[in-house]
């Protein structure tokens, strides 16, 4: 859902982090930002920099930011940073420090994005922490609830623990885990049966597992940690809503649910539920296409407005030396044209704000002189001029109806299964294989001009087609739901070893199992589960050769039809009609194959999958992996986005399956409407063209 129709896109940045910028520059920076079309600043309201002693608050520099924003028409977003605790709190409550899996307390370290200390080293499960955080957030909300210019509160910066090393194993968290298990299992006997641990005599004997592996307790720990982090996010929201019921509650995640749900609680679907606006950080460390991040957060946000809350606006010097290999992606955003493309990709996926984590770069810490649109002294740069140009374009009258519209649903759903991701983590100690299968499939559809929405099980009824990457771990409930969905008319394309394990890591005795031998019309003939021996798997399918990898499962037909074979002649893919629907299984991971070795034959296979569900792409363009399209709609208005990832200008011809009624150009140049189904537009390098077609 878009915001008020009178608004356009917000362009903004994080400005004040207590350590910088210098107060002498504030008014000049605000005036310049307003002149350049910046309409939003987010500031880090650091607990450790505000509550300088118990109950003693220094609001003055933050009040000044809000006042300047009001003066220059720049909205203020308050980023509550209760994760950066005061020094006095660490000294007064040393037992509240979080602990690693070896039981060692974490120390109050410096945060590189704010020279104020107190970095993510306290545990919210400790009662003194939650009480102190509640007092701070109450004071924060009560102080700013009536202040003009405040837009809302950004809760829990980046909604993730970042890495498995940040998960807490302190006694209070273990007690919370024990209570969670009581609520799930009811009795120690039931837990013992589920965990294969039969000698517990008291709940206090249960510990958070310190060992990764495909064991029931490991999967329960993952679910508990995710539930627990969601609980504390909602705790912060509830406290602030009570203190300030007037302003919006906002949060932003890391757009890494494809890899981080199992490892470090990075589940954007969870955290978007109870806020008014959601958003996401995306930079080179996400290791995915920019449009994938936006598509994922749009799906997670549902009908809510969402932002590109942190978009890198320059290069970075972090973790770079003469001893490291050069990573060119760390320098890409120093180029203004790359910022333009990054912004257009974010907007095309539906983001209603484009925000940089730095208005101007920091001067201290490992992230010195990184990310800023403006120079370290606040002066304009080619980067800031590019953003100013984008802001000016977005506010043209011709774009007014565009911003009322929203992206339409994708042609296919790319199903993200958290249990399959957790299974991968349990087997290999990371989620790389799972993430690569999902990212490879997404990229293949993107390269084919097909919009693949990343979805969860709760969303499948909205889609008539699903692609399922790495479906190796699936719960009984999800198996039943998918079976019913296919029977009612859905089309499922699944990678190999479907449901090989259940959601507690039990390898099923029969493959295929739980009714999917009937769904796919086949059973397993043989399987090889060694990824080291399956780095490149080749399948000769009826639609061309496919590259795959990870596992190699072959099939014996029962009622299905062979759709592909391995080099030894064994069946590698089967298609079957089940009820009113269609099910296709491919015995290896085709997404993994395309991620590691994208080739034209495999891309064509992915592109052909829509026809299995009786569908065709909304738009066809001569194959060009540097181009993709998106459609937006609002009532009778339809807009076509044509994105050119290449560094050079292209004249792109588009064939529209539903036809066009007009060809009004909102961005781009040299449009030609050939007939009622075909148009061509010249799109500058690393830019987008936008055409109203109805």
Phi and psi in degrees as a GROMACS rama.xvg file:
@    title "Ramachandran Plot"
@    xaxis  label "Phi"
@    yaxis  label "Psi"
@TYPE xy
-80.471  163.825  UNK-2
-78.9375  -166.263  UNK-3
-52.6643  136.828  UNK-4
-62.8182  -19.944  UNK-5
-78.3003  -13.3467  UNK-6
-87.7825  155.819  UNK-7
-113.195  -155.972  UNK-8
-74.1625  137.764  UNK-9
-88.3102  128.58  UNK-10
-108.529  130.291  UNK-11
-155.216  -174.878  UNK-12
-160.48  161.133  UNK-13
-77.144  128.838  UNK-14
-108.906  -65.882  UNK-15
-100.733  128.937  UNK-16
-126.216  24.7985  UNK-17
75.2046  -40.0859  UNK-18
-86.3047  -18.2962  UNK-19
-165.769  157.077  UNK-20
-78.0192  173.187  UNK-21
-68.6156  145.538  UNK-22
-60.012  -31.1346  UNK-23
-63.7434  -17.7063  UNK-24
-98.7129  -8.62648  UNK-25
-58.9017  -54.9411  UNK-26
-62.8602  -42.5938  UNK-27
-60.5295  -41.1691  UNK-28
-65.3969  -42.8277  UNK-29
-63.1379  -43.7932  UNK-30
-62.2198  -44.244  UNK-31
-66.1994  -41.971  UNK-32
-61.209  -43.8234  UNK-33
-62.7312  -40.9119  UNK-34
-61.2396  -32.1176  UNK-35
-90.7057  4.36016  UNK-36
90.9296  10.2169  UNK-37
-72.8712  127.965  UNK-38
-119.507  1.08513  UNK-39
-150.858  133.227  UNK-40
-121.585  135.681  UNK-41
-108.633  134.403  UNK-42
-120.656  145.318  UNK-43
-83.2409  110.157  UNK-44
-92.0609  89.6113  UNK-45
-82.1927  120.633  UNK-46
-52.0871  -47.4819  UNK-47
-67.1353  -16.6678  UNK-48
-99.7557  -10.5683  UNK-49
-104.499  -51.4773  UNK-50
-88.0071  83.6836  UNK-51
-74.2293  -17.7855  UNK-52
-151.655  160.556  UNK-53
-52.4392  117.554  UNK-54
77.6695  3.74202  UNK-55
-110.541  117.736  UNK-56
-116.897  135.104  UNK-57
-110.054  96.4914  UNK-58
-92.3502  -11.3864  UNK-59
-53.3217  -52.8637  UNK-60
-65.3419  -29.7929  UNK-61
-75.4092  -39.1171  UNK-62
-58.6314  -38.7412  UNK-63
-63.413  -37.2211  UNK-64
-63.0019  -44.0503  UNK-65
-64.2842  -41.585  UNK-66
-63.8891  -42.6682  UNK-67
-65.8212  -38.2122  UNK-68
-61.1657  -43.3412  UNK-69
-63.2529  -39.9938  UNK-70
-64.3129  -38.4886  UNK-71
-107.25  11.7334  UNK-72
71.6856  31.7717  UNK-73
-112.815  119.753  UNK-74
-67.0276  146.395  UNK-75
-106.921  123.39  UNK-76
-106.248  122.431  UNK-77
-88.3343  109.258  UNK-78
-87.5682  103.226  UNK-79
-73.5916  123.585  UNK-80
-114.68  63.0308  UNK-81
-72.5693  -9.34318  UNK-82
-75.5628  -14.2779  UNK-83
-102.167  91.0172  UNK-84
-82.5326  155.817  UNK-85
-68.5756  155.453  UNK-86
-61.8031  -40.2497  UNK-87
-63.4475  -30.6975  UNK-88
-68.8423  -42.4534  UNK-89
-60.2579  -39.186  UNK-90
-70.7891  -38.6028  UNK-91
-77.4085  -31.4645  UNK-92
-130.081  66.2632  UNK-93
-61.5284  -25.5553  UNK-94
-71.5872  -11.988  UNK-95
-85.2694  -3.92763  UNK-96
-68.148  141.88  UNK-97
-70.3746  159.525  UNK-98
-126.202  146.039  UNK-99
-80.5363  -178.756  UNK-100
-69.6624  -14.2727  UNK-101
-88.8446  0.672961  UNK-102
84.7438  12.0742  UNK-103
-89.3892  128.95  UNK-104
-67.2931  145.502  UNK-105
-85.9843  150.757  UNK-106
-100.193  157.523  UNK-107
-72.7731  93.2659  UNK-108
-97.2242  172.43  UNK-109
-84.5  141.187  UNK-110
-93.0021  126.153  UNK-111
-67.0292  -17.0462  UNK-112
-95.5043  -0.856568  UNK-113
-159.738  117.038  UNK-114
-78.3223  62.0266  UNK-115
-130.172  4.2837  UNK-116
70.0697  -170.755  UNK-117
69.5281  47.017  UNK-118
-93.7977  103.281  UNK-119
46.1869  48.725  UNK-120
-126.792  12.2483  UNK-121
-113.432  154.625  UNK-122
-107.98  123.371  UNK-123
-67.9892  -20.4758  UNK-124
-70.3218  -16.9848  UNK-125
-76.4863  128.411  UNK-126
-59.9944  -33.7499  UNK-127
-67.9832  -32.0922  UNK-128
-67.7561  -50.3004  UNK-129
-63.1969  -36.173  UNK-130
-64.7752  -44.855  UNK-131
-67.9492  -39.9491  UNK-132
-63.5684  -41.6126  UNK-133
-62.5043  -40.4667  UNK-134
-63.5509  -43.2344  UNK-135
-64.4713  -46.4679  UNK-136
-66.8804  -34.4711  UNK-137
-63.9001  -45.3208  UNK-138
-62.5222  -40.6235  UNK-139
-61.5126  -50.5555  UNK-140
-64.3814  -42.1169  UNK-141
-67.4091  -31.708  UNK-142
-71.3207  -36.5373  UNK-143
-106.852  1.37723  UNK-144
-64.7393  -29.4114  UNK-145
-107.807  10.1036  UNK-146
-88.8195  124.303  UNK-147
-64.7718  144.797  UNK-148
98.3098  -14.4558  UNK-149
-77.6432  128.141  UNK-150
-95.5944  -37.7707  UNK-151
173.425  -176.387  UNK-152
-114.757  126.984  UNK-153
-91.3725  115.149  UNK-154
-95.5726  127.328  UNK-155
55.387  88.2198  UNK-156
-53.0934  117.17  UNK-157
71.2853  7.62725  UNK-158
34.1998  59.1619  UNK-159
-166.641  157.652  UNK-160
-92.2594  1.50068  UNK-161
74.0618  -44.8113  UNK-162
-152.939  161.301  UNK-163
-61.212  -24.0873  UNK-164
-66.2459  -17.9987  UNK-165
-89.2095  -5.50328  UNK-166
-67.9956  138.157  UNK-167
-93.207  140.839  UNK-168
-124.514  25.4276  UNK-169
-72.375  166.413  UNK-170
-57.7497  -36.5657  UNK-171
-67.4632  -38.5758  UNK-172
-68.3241  -36.9202  UNK-173
-65.353  -36.6031  UNK-174
-65.6735  -38.1324  UNK-175
-64.5072  -37.7219  UNK-176
-64.2242  -43.6371  UNK-177
-60.6829  -41.3264  UNK-178
-66.4748  -39.3873  UNK-179
-60.702  -41.2999  UNK-180
-68.0342  -38.2603  UNK-181
-57.4355  -44.3093  UNK-182
-68.6497  -30.988  UNK-183
-79.2044  -46.1748  UNK-184
-101.937  -26.6626  UNK-185
84.674  -49.5348  UNK-186
-131.324  155.526  UNK-187
-64.3224  -32.759  UNK-188
-63.1193  -43.922  UNK-189
-64.9451  -40.7941  UNK-190
-64.2028  -43.6534  UNK-191
-60.1276  -39.5577  UNK-192
-65.2154  -42.2237  UNK-193
-69.0705  -37.2601  UNK-194
-91.8343  -8.01237  UNK-195
63.1655  30.9337  UNK-196
-122.205  110.676  UNK-197
-106.167  4.87803  UNK-198
-119.962  17.1575  UNK-199
-68.9001  136.448  UNK-200
-117.317  -6.74137  UNK-201
-155.324  144.666  UNK-202
-60.8396  -28.3267  UNK-203
-66.5314  -14.8922  UNK-204
-77.957  -12.4112  UNK-205
-81.0032  135.09  UNK-206
-120.674  151.365  UNK-207
-61.6445  130.331  UNK-208
-63.3726  134.342  UNK-209
-96.9195  -4.31834  UNK-210
-115.812  126.419  UNK-211
-73.5131  145.836  UNK-212
163.73  164.604  UNK-213
-78.2203  64.6699  UNK-214
-119.143  145.956  UNK-215
-55.2407  -38.6124  UNK-216
-65.9478  -31.356  UNK-217
-66.4716  -42.4126  UNK-218
-68.4522  -36.7897  UNK-219
-64.9153  -38.1312  UNK-220
-63.53  -39.9734  UNK-221
-61.1536  -45.3843  UNK-222
-65.7531  -40.8256  UNK-223
-61.3672  -48.0544  UNK-224
-60.3842  -39.8764  UNK-225
-66.0367  -44.3994  UNK-226
-60.7875  -39.74  UNK-227
-67.1235  -43.1158  UNK-228
-67.0667  -36.4171  UNK-229
-63.9942  -38.9011  UNK-230
-59.5665  -43.7602  UNK-231
-75.3596  -29.5257  UNK-232
-61.3109  -48.233  UNK-233
-65.8362  -29.5533  UNK-234
-61.4873  -48.0493  UNK-235
-61.7271  -43.3788  UNK-236
-60.8211  -46.0157  UNK-237
-62.5957  -42.0046  UNK-238
-63.5703  -45.6167  UNK-239
-69.0948  -38.6662  UNK-240
-60.8312  -38.1522  UNK-241
-68.2457  -40.5737  UNK-242
-75.2859  -33.2336  UNK-243
-141.661  90.0842  UNK-244
-79.3998  -0.877415  UNK-245
-89.239  -35.2279  UNK-246
-100.267  160.363  UNK-247
-71.486  146.89  UNK-248
-99.9484  125.969  UNK-249
-128.647  149.29  UNK-250
-149.24  159.456  UNK-251
-143.85  139.535  UNK-252
-100.917  -161.628  UNK-253
-107.86  1.91005  UNK-254
51.2479  41.7431  UNK-255
-129.547  30.0972  UNK-256
-62.1376  -21.3015  UNK-257
-66.4181  -15.0646  UNK-258
-135.167  -19.0197  UNK-259
-110.684  0.467638  UNK-260
-64.2434  -48.2478  UNK-261
-73.7253  -35.944  UNK-262
-85.0766  -39.1062  UNK-263
-151.782  32.6482  UNK-264
62.7292  35.6747  UNK-265
-93.306  60.6551  UNK-266
-104.162  99.3635  UNK-267
-67.1893  -28.2862  UNK-268
-63.4832  -38.9406  UNK-269
-63.9514  -48.0216  UNK-270
-79.4465  -17.0295  UNK-271
-79.2563  -13.9284  UNK-272
-65.9355  -39.371  UNK-273
-111.212  17.2896  UNK-274
-112.566  165.588  UNK-275
-82.6487  -36.0703  UNK-276
-134.979  136.425  UNK-277
-115.429  168.271  UNK-278
-161.894  -171.9  UNK-279
-157.556  148.219  UNK-280
-92.1083  138.645  UNK-281
-148.015  125.458  UNK-282
-146.943  -169.822  UNK-283
-60.5014  -27.014  UNK-284
-70.7306  -13.7521  UNK-285
-68.6332  -23.0108  UNK-286
54.5588  39.3987  UNK-287
-145.859  164.56  UNK-288
-62.9914  143.829  UNK-289
-56.0679  -39.5507  UNK-290
-69.5553  -27.2558  UNK-291
-65.4241  -40.8208  UNK-292
-60.7088  -46.037  UNK-293
-64.8708  -42.9736  UNK-294
-61.7725  -39.5052  UNK-295
-66.3621  -42.6285  UNK-296
-72.862  -33.732  UNK-297
-61.1823  -42.5006  UNK-298
-65.1401  -43.3027  UNK-299
-64.5186  -33.6652  UNK-300
-80.1334  -16.118  UNK-301
63.9227  -123.89  UNK-302
-89.661  2.69619  UNK-303
-82.6833  154.384  UNK-304
-63.6714  143.258  UNK-305
-138.676  155.476  UNK-306
-120.195  152.095  UNK-307
-83.4283  91.9153  UNK-308
-76.9472  -25.4226  UNK-309
-143.774  109.942  UNK-310
-120.678  119.775  UNK-311
-61.4236  130.568  UNK-312
-113.838  13.8045  UNK-313
-171.963  -177.42  UNK-314
-75.176  177.905  UNK-315
-138.015  152.2  UNK-316
-109.352  1.84848  UNK-317
-65.3214  134.786  UNK-318
56.0195  39.961  UNK-319
-123.896  132.347  UNK-320
-156.492  -178.359  UNK-321
-72.4795  -4.42795  UNK-322
-97.2015  -5.1284  UNK-323
-106.287  152.629  UNK-324
-72.9927  146.173  UNK-325
-70.3489  130.409  UNK-326
-114.869  97.2101  UNK-327
-59.905  -25.1134  UNK-328
-63.041  -20.922  UNK-329
-72.5692  -14.6724  UNK-330
-107.979  -7.70975  UNK-331
-59.5492  -39.7129  UNK-332
-80.7408  5.11077  UNK-333
-76.4527  -13.0257  UNK-334
-94.2941  121.061  UNK-335
-55.1189  -38.2705  UNK-336
-64.2552  -30.0178  UNK-337
-71.4901  -34.037  UNK-338
-63.8159  -41.8469  UNK-339
-60.735  -47.5473  UNK-340
-63.7374  -42.2113  UNK-341
-58.939  -43.4597  UNK-342
-65.3534  -44.7105  UNK-343
-65.9504  -36.4696  UNK-344
-65.855  -40.9195  UNK-345
-64.4257  -44.0953  UNK-346
-66.5109  -38.9455  UNK-347
-62.8044  -30.6509  UNK-348
-80.1105  -9.76525  UNK-349
119.315  0.430892  UNK-350
-63.9709  136.996  UNK-351
-101.848  2.64206  UNK-352
-148.522  147.031  UNK-353
-127.575  110.798  UNK-354
-127.266  134.142  UNK-355
-96.0933  140.839  UNK-356
-69.7995  -5.35483  UNK-357
-141.104  124.61  UNK-358
-70.8312  -50.675  UNK-359
-133.525  152.855  UNK-360
-71.5333  158.575  UNK-361
-72.1616  161.578  UNK-362
-113.056  -1.52548  UNK-363
-131.113  155.672  UNK-364
83.4007  -179.739  UNK-365
-64.915  -22.351  UNK-366
-97.4576  24.9631  UNK-367
-58.733  140.81  UNK-368
55.5069  28.6015  UNK-369
-109.36  148.527  UNK-370
77.1706  -14.2102  UNK-371
-72.0023  139.164  UNK-372
-71.5373  -36.7442  UNK-373
-99.6356  163.246  UNK-374
-71.3996  165.896  UNK-375
-56.6934  -25.5114  UNK-376
-94.163  5.68692  UNK-377
90.0254  -0.000461628  UNK-378
-76.9175  161.184  UNK-379
-71.4484  154.194  UNK-380
-135.484  175.945  UNK-381
-62.1149  -29.7914  UNK-382
-68.4494  -47.4307  UNK-383
-65.8861  -33.7604  UNK-384
-65.7802  -37.3561  UNK-385
-62.4045  -43.3076  UNK-386
-65.4704  -40.814  UNK-387
-61.0685  -39.9836  UNK-388
-64.2062  -41.8531  UNK-389
-64.2412  -42.4861  UNK-390
-62.5181  -42.1592  UNK-391
-63.2426  -44.2925  UNK-392
-61.3131  -42.5866  UNK-393
-64.8476  -20.144  UNK-394
-99.4085  7.56666  UNK-395
-66.4326  147.983  UNK-396
-57.9941  -33.1996  UNK-397
-63.7019  -21.3787  UNK-398
-92.8078  -2.87367  UNK-399
-56.9542  -47.434  UNK-400
-70.3369  -27.9508  UNK-401
-59.147  -45.6699  UNK-402
-75.5219  -7.52889  UNK-403
-80.0269  -20.5182  UNK-404
-86.032  175.896  UNK-405
-149.749  157.735  UNK-406
-62.2047  140.82  UNK-407
-83.93  165.711  UNK-408
-65.7893  145.093  UNK-409
-68.4845  162.712  UNK-410
-71.3986  -21.4268  UNK-411
-147.411  146.689  UNK-412
-97.3766  131.393  UNK-413
-100.927  106.411  UNK-414
-82.6467  118.614  UNK-415
-94.4921  114.59  UNK-416
-105.929  112.793  UNK-417
-64.0772  -30.4235  UNK-418
-68.8378  -35.5365  UNK-419
-68.6297  -39.5353  UNK-420
-62.9904  -43.1478  UNK-421
-63.5989  -36.9595  UNK-422
-63.7124  -42.8661  UNK-423
-60.3261  -43.9047  UNK-424
-61.0241  -42.4369  UNK-425
-64.9559  -38.0188  UNK-426
-75.4468  -38.9414  UNK-427
-120.14  -3.96437  UNK-428
81.6716  -2.06913  UNK-429
-153.463  174.347  UNK-430
-108.822  20.828  UNK-431
-59.5083  -47.3249  UNK-432
-61.7238  -46.1  UNK-433
-58.5021  -50.5204  UNK-434
-61.8584  -38.3858  UNK-435
-68.4003  -34.8929  UNK-436
-62.9599  -45.0523  UNK-437
-69.035  -45.1016  UNK-438
-65.8417  -37.6717  UNK-439
-65.0225  -41.8595  UNK-440
-64.8593  -44.0088  UNK-441
-58.0657  -46.0945  UNK-442
-63.8464  -38.4548  UNK-443
-63.9699  -42.0821  UNK-444
-66.4677  -42.7977  UNK-445
-60.057  -44.5061  UNK-446
-63.7562  -19.555  UNK-447
-97.2584  5.89525  UNK-448
72.7957  22.2239  UNK-449
-109.42  130.452  UNK-450
-84.065  113.047  UNK-451
-106.112  113.811  UNK-452
-84.7059  131.758  UNK-453
-82.1954  121.861  UNK-454
-131.807  163.359  UNK-455
-111.405  172.077  UNK-456
-58.0485  -35.02  UNK-457
-66.6022  -10.2236  UNK-458
-108.964  -1.39508  UNK-459
-67.7076  -24.6934  UNK-460
-66.4866  -15.6265  UNK-461
-78.9396  -11.3986  UNK-462
-119.091  145.434  UNK-463
-97.2587  -13.4812  UNK-464
-133.572  139.539  UNK-465
-133.607  142.654  UNK-466
-114.514  131.376  UNK-467
-117.764  103.469  UNK-468
-82.63  145.88  UNK-469
39.4696  66.5257  UNK-470
-88.8937  38.1897  UNK-471
-77.707  -31.5138  UNK-472
-117.552  117.358  UNK-473
-140.643  137.091  UNK-474
-73.3285  160.003  UNK-475
-58.7085  -41.3485  UNK-476
-63.0777  -41.9743  UNK-477
-70.8194  -34.6747  UNK-478
-60.4215  -46.5281  UNK-479
-64.1929  -40.6994  UNK-480
-64.6676  -41.4011  UNK-481
-67.1161  -40.2207  UNK-482
-61.0631  -44.6022  UNK-483
-65.0044  -41.0458  UNK-484
-61.3145  -43.1294  UNK-485
-66.2163  -44.7627  UNK-486
-58.654  -32.0756  UNK-487
-82.5763  -3.81386  UNK-488
129.402  0.879452  UNK-489
-75.6547  156.972  UNK-490
-113.882  118.737  UNK-491
-112.18  128.811  UNK-492
-113.092  116.194  UNK-493
-116.921  140.983  UNK-494
-74.5286  179.648  UNK-495
-72.4436  166.018  UNK-496
59.1288  41.3175  UNK-497
-56.673  125.388  UNK-498
58.1969  30.9439  UNK-499
-60.0346  -35.9664  UNK-500
-118.283  154.954  UNK-501
-87.5393  -171.656  UNK-502
-82.0432  5.03696  UNK-503
-114.31  13.0843  UNK-504
85.0844  14.1313  UNK-505
-86.3663  121.739  UNK-506
-77.1589  121.213  UNK-507
-67.5721  144.281  UNK-508
-66.8987  -31.4455  UNK-509
-116.757  137.309  UNK-510
-127.99  124.065  UNK-511
-71.7546  166.081  UNK-512
-143.675  174.033  UNK-513
52.6727  39.6204  UNK-514
90.9664  -8.2221  UNK-515
-83.7551  -4.95235  UNK-516
-65.8026  -36.8886  UNK-517
-73.7677  -37.8394  UNK-518
-63.9804  -48.3476  UNK-519
-86.8066  -13.262  UNK-520
71.3279  32.993  UNK-521
-162.666  167.679  UNK-522
-130.351  164.806  UNK-523
-69.642  133.763  UNK-524
-95.3058  -45.1229  UNK-525
-155.564  160.912  UNK-526
-148.773  145.449  UNK-527
-127.394  117.547  UNK-528
-105.005  17.3964  UNK-529
-95.0753  105.267  UNK-530
-58.6664  -29.2194  UNK-531
-65.1687  -27.7072  UNK-532
-95.132  1.80663  UNK-533
-131.694  39.3263  UNK-534
-68.2449  -29.457  UNK-535
-135.356  113.229  UNK-536
-115.543  131.417  UNK-537
-112.176  130.188  UNK-538
-121.862  128.659  UNK-539
-92.6785  105.767  UNK-540
-103.878  169.485  UNK-541
-68.5496  -11.1104  UNK-542
-114.082  21.2925  UNK-543
111.037  172.33  UNK-544
-76.186  139.892  UNK-545
-122.02  137.421  UNK-546
-94.6645  136.844  UNK-547
-145.379  -166.625  UNK-548
176.841  -175.626  UNK-549
82.2667  -71.0253  UNK-550
-121.955  163.801  UNK-551
-138.116  101.779  UNK-552
-112.098  129.245  UNK-553
-111.934  163.381  UNK-554
-130.923  155.01  UNK-555
-114.585  127.542  UNK-556
-70.5441  143.693  UNK-557
-113.198  -59.0453  UNK-558
-134.787  -0.517499  UNK-559
-83.8214  -178.983  UNK-560
-122.385  132.269  UNK-561
-65.9126  133.33  UNK-562
-119.745  -1.19989  UNK-563
-174.258  156.128  UNK-564
-136.789  152.317  UNK-565
-81.661  173.432  UNK-566
-62.2565  -27.1664  UNK-567
-84.316  4.41935  UNK-568
91.0105  -8.12172  UNK-569
-72.1709  156.35  UNK-570
-78.5492  126.614  UNK-571
-108.26  -15.7984  UNK-572
-151.148  141.126  UNK-573
-136.293  140.829  UNK-574
-119.363  139.56  UNK-575
-145.698  146.129  UNK-576
-91.822  124.866  UNK-577
-129.939  115.581  UNK-578
59.4587  -127.195  UNK-579
-92.6903  0.0677495  UNK-580
-112.965  -174.916  UNK-581
-131.928  138.065  UNK-582
-129.265  131.461  UNK-583
-126.332  131.061  UNK-584
-120.799  136.239  UNK-585
-116.646  129.375  UNK-586
-74.376  2.7775  UNK-587
-138.174  -176.586  UNK-588
-99.493  98.4627  UNK-589
-71.6559  -31.0887  UNK-590
-63.287  -40.6669  UNK-591
-61.5074  -42.6186  UNK-592
-61.0765  -42.8203  UNK-593
-73.2551  -32.055  UNK-594
-61.7665  -42.7842  UNK-595
-88.9755  -28.0992  UNK-596
-146.655  69.4847  UNK-597
-64.248  125.502  UNK-598
-135.801  164.111  UNK-599
-66.9176  -36.3175  UNK-600
-65.6997  -44.6661  UNK-601
-66.846  -38.584  UNK-602
-60.5021  -42.8713  UNK-603
-62.7532  -34.8453  UNK-604
-63.7372  -46.8857  UNK-605
-59.8983  -42.8036  UNK-606
-62.5333  -30.1724  UNK-607
-78.0131  -12.1151  UNK-608
-66.0259  -29.3642  UNK-609
-56.7925  -35.439  UNK-610
-65.8558  -22.8205  UNK-611
-65.8044  -24.8957  UNK-612
-101.396  16.0642  UNK-613
70.525  28.2319  UNK-614
-122.181  164.695  UNK-615
-135.02  156.49  UNK-616
-60.0767  146.693  UNK-617
-64.3643  -29.2306  UNK-618
-140.923  142.936  UNK-619
-120.5  133.526  UNK-620
-131.222  149.01  UNK-621
-52.3967  134.005  UNK-622
-52.6276  126.998  UNK-623
-159.833  105.495  UNK-624
-67.0564  -7.96047  UNK-625
-90.7568  6.15761  UNK-626
-133.642  139.196  UNK-627
-145.8  166.908  UNK-628
-129.769  155.781  UNK-629
-140.711  151.8  UNK-630
-118.416  137.717  UNK-631
-119.349  154.532  UNK-632
-148.733  144.396  UNK-633
-149.766  110.36  UNK-634
56.961  -118.128  UNK-635
-93.2092  -4.62103  UNK-636
-85.8517  130.624  UNK-637
-128.193  133.589  UNK-638
-122.412  138.891  UNK-639
-110.112  121.362  UNK-640
-96.6734  131.407  UNK-641
-121.455  113.562  UNK-642
-104.467  130.346  UNK-643
-111.425  105.57  UNK-644
-79.5866  -14.4797  UNK-645
-72.7272  154.587  UNK-646
-79.6281  1.84634  UNK-647
-123.587  156.752  UNK-648
-68.0901  143.493  UNK-649
-135.744  142.249  UNK-650
-95.2281  115.145  UNK-651
-113.382  125.445  UNK-652
-98.3844  133.952  UNK-653
-126.02  130.445  UNK-654
-104.644  124.014  UNK-655
-102.361  122.804  UNK-656
-67.0158  -31.8812  UNK-657
-95.2314  2.23173  UNK-658
80.0638  176.351  UNK-659
-140.547  150.266  UNK-660
-108.158  -21.8971  UNK-661
-149.486  171.541  UNK-662
-141.43  60.8232  UNK-663
-86.9743  120.113  UNK-664
-87.8325  120.591  UNK-665
-99.6875  -21.3241  UNK-666
-157.444  146.336  UNK-667
105.924  -169.864  UNK-668
-155.781  165.435  UNK-669
55.9135  60.0801  UNK-670
-87.3009  140.174  UNK-671
-130.902  124.997  UNK-672
-98.296  111.503  UNK-673
-81.9472  -42.5059  UNK-674
-159.581  -168.23  UNK-675
-77.3828  6.43967  UNK-676
-130.32  -8.21462  UNK-677
-132.421  134.895  UNK-678
-142.258  162.528  UNK-679
-134.593  144.235  UNK-680
-139.233  141.155  UNK-681
-88.9461  124.918  UNK-682
-118.598  125.439  UNK-683
-62.0151  157.538  UNK-684
-60.7913  137.035  UNK-685
53.6804  53.239  UNK-686
-153.037  -176.134  UNK-687
-135.773  149.37  UNK-688
-108.436  146.681  UNK-689
-131.331  125.985  UNK-690
-125.979  130.223  UNK-691
-83.1375  119.09  UNK-692
-105.373  -12.8454  UNK-693
